[in-house]
């Protein structure tokens, strides 16, 4: 698979967002985007809980408790999709915000970025 920069991934995600906006029943406001983010994080949490075997053994017999690494990947991608939508709503550069937050985190912990 081709390697993409973070900005390229954000731009691809924006194209998908525009495609969704053409077929969605109504325009999504910020509240709907935050609810969708919470839903996607919940899906991610469920797949991780299943993968790490936190639930009762009986649950694993049910189809809704089947999971694979691909399911976790898909949920992470869906969370990112929501984050791009929210960042764009507030006109925040997600790439800049991520970089600045991580560099600050390193500095706060006495680690230099090399």
N, C-alpha and C positions, 0 to 999 in steps of 0.2 A: 504494500500500500504506500502511496505517496505520502511524504511528510509535509505537514502544513504548519504554518506559524499560528500562534494563538489568534492573531488578527484575521487570518484567512478562515479559521474555524468560526470565528464570530461572524464574519461576512457570509459564510455558507449558511449559518444558522439564521441570519437575517433573511436570506432568500427563502428558506423554509418557512419562516414566520410569515412572510408576505404571501406565500402560497396558501398557508392555512387561513390567513385573513380573507382570501377570496372565496373560501368555501364555508367558513364558520357562519352560524346563524345570526350572530350579532357581534359587534365590536367588543373586544375585551378591554375592560377598564383595569386599573391597577389592582383593585380589590380582587377581581377574578384571577389575575395573574398570581397574586400572593396565595390565594386558595389553591390554585393549581400547583404552585411550588410546594405547598404543604402536602398535597396529595402525592406528588412525586417523591418527596422525601419519605413519606410513609411507605410507599411501595419499595423504595430502596431499603428502608429499615426492615421490612418484612422479609425481603430476599436474603438479607444478611443474617437475620435471626434464624431463618430456615437453614441457610448454608452452614452456619456455625452450630446448628443443632440445639437451640435453646428451647424448642417446643417439645411437648409430650410426643412420645414415639407414635401414638395413634394418629396424630395429625399428618404425619409424613405419608400415610396411605392415601390421603385425599389429593386430588389433582391440583387444587389451589395451593398446596404446600410443596409442589415440585419446583426446583430452582436449579439454575446453572450459572456459571460465571457470565455467560452471555446476557442473562437476565439482569445481573448487577450492572454490567456495562450499559445496557439499554436504559436502566433507571438513572445512572449517573449522567448519561447524555440528555435525558429528559429534564433533570434538575438544571443542567447547564442551559438548555433551551429556555427555561423559565427565568434563569438569572439574566440572560441576554435581554429578554423582553422587559424585565424590570429595570435593568440598567439603562436601556434605550428610553424607557418612559421618563426617567429622571435625567436623561441626557448625561449619563455617567459613562466615561470610558472604562469599560470593564477591564481591559488590558492594563491600563494605567493604574486603576484601583488595586488590582491583584499584585502588580509589581511593587507599588508603593507600600502596601500592607505587608508583603513578605520581607522587603528590605527593612522596614521599621521593626518587624518582629525579630529579624536577625540582630539588628543593632541593640534592641532592648535586651537581648540575651547575650550580648557581648561577643557576637560572631560577626566577622567581616565577610562581605560578599566579595569573592575574588573573580 
